[in-house]
Amino acid sequence: MPPEVSFTALILSLASSAAVHFGDLGDPVTGEKQPANMIAARHAIDLLSILETKTQGNLTEEEQQVLAQVLVELRMRFVQLATGK
């Protein structure tokens, strides 16, 4: 069965991509964890940030909450890895 197609699924897909780039999740194809690629992780975060800005006022409460929470968590993880803490 194909994955669900929804705005929340898009958010989670981009978040998973960032997690792979952080080195936190294995590559979806190989399962191997790669060293952190902060540029690619930042790109995924920036895409989510653009979605937040461009969809403001057009999301359900649940979609907005998921997007906001994902962005907080990814930004915190980015700072954690960037500062080594």
C-alpha positions as CSV (number, residue, x, y, z in Angstrom):
1,M,0.0,0.0,0.0
2,P,1.4,3.4,-0.9
3,P,2.1,5.9,1.9
4,E,-0.5,8.4,2.8
5,V,-0.5,11.6,0.8
6,S,-1.2,14.6,3.0
7,F,0.3,17.8,4.2
8,T,1.3,16.1,7.5
9,A,3.0,13.3,5.5
10,L,5.0,15.9,3.6
11,I,6.1,17.5,6.8
12,L,7.2,14.2,8.3
13,S,9.0,13.2,5.0
14,L,11.0,16.4,5.1
15,A,11.7,15.9,8.9
16,S,12.9,12.4,8.2
17,S,15.2,13.7,5.5
18,A,16.7,16.1,8.0
19,A,17.1,13.3,10.5
20,V,19.0,11.2,7.9
21,H,21.2,14.2,7.1
22,F,21.9,14.7,10.9
23,G,23.1,11.1,10.9
24,D,20.3,10.2,13.3
25,L,18.4,7.8,11.0
26,G,19.8,5.3,8.5
27,D,19.5,5.9,4.8
28,P,16.0,4.6,3.7
29,V,17.5,2.4,1.0
30,T,20.6,1.0,2.7
31,G,19.8,1.5,6.3
32,E,23.3,2.8,6.9
33,K,23.8,5.9,9.0
34,Q,26.0,8.5,7.4
35,P,28.0,11.3,9.0
36,A,26.1,14.5,9.6
37,N,25.6,16.7,6.5
38,M,24.7,20.0,8.1
39,I,24.2,21.8,4.8
40,A,21.6,19.2,3.6
41,A,19.9,19.2,7.1
42,R,19.7,22.9,7.0
43,H,18.1,22.8,3.6
44,A,15.4,20.5,4.8
45,I,14.7,22.8,7.8
46,D,14.6,25.8,5.5
47,L,12.1,24.1,3.2
48,L,9.8,23.4,6.2
49,S,10.2,27.0,7.3
50,I,9.2,28.2,3.8
51,L,6.1,25.9,4.0
52,E,5.2,27.4,7.4
53,T,5.4,30.9,6.1
54,K,3.6,30.3,2.8
55,T,0.8,28.2,4.3
56,Q,0.1,30.5,7.3
57,G,-3.6,30.7,7.9
58,N,-4.4,27.9,5.5
59,L,-3.6,24.8,7.7
60,T,-5.7,22.9,10.1
61,E,-4.8,23.3,13.8
62,E,-3.3,19.8,13.8
63,E,-1.2,20.5,10.7
64,Q,0.1,23.8,12.2
65,Q,0.9,22.1,15.5
66,V,2.8,19.3,13.7
67,L,4.8,21.7,11.5
68,A,5.6,24.0,14.5
69,Q,6.7,21.1,16.7
70,V,8.8,19.5,13.9
71,L,10.6,22.8,13.3
72,V,11.3,23.4,17.0
73,E,12.8,19.9,17.3
74,L,14.9,20.1,14.1
75,R,16.2,23.5,14.9
76,M,17.2,22.3,18.4
77,R,18.9,19.3,16.9
78,F,20.7,21.5,14.4
79,V,22.1,23.7,17.2
80,Q,23.0,20.7,19.3
81,L,25.1,19.2,16.5
82,A,26.5,22.6,15.4
83,T,27.7,23.4,18.9
84,G,28.7,19.8,19.9
85,K,26.5,19.8,22.9
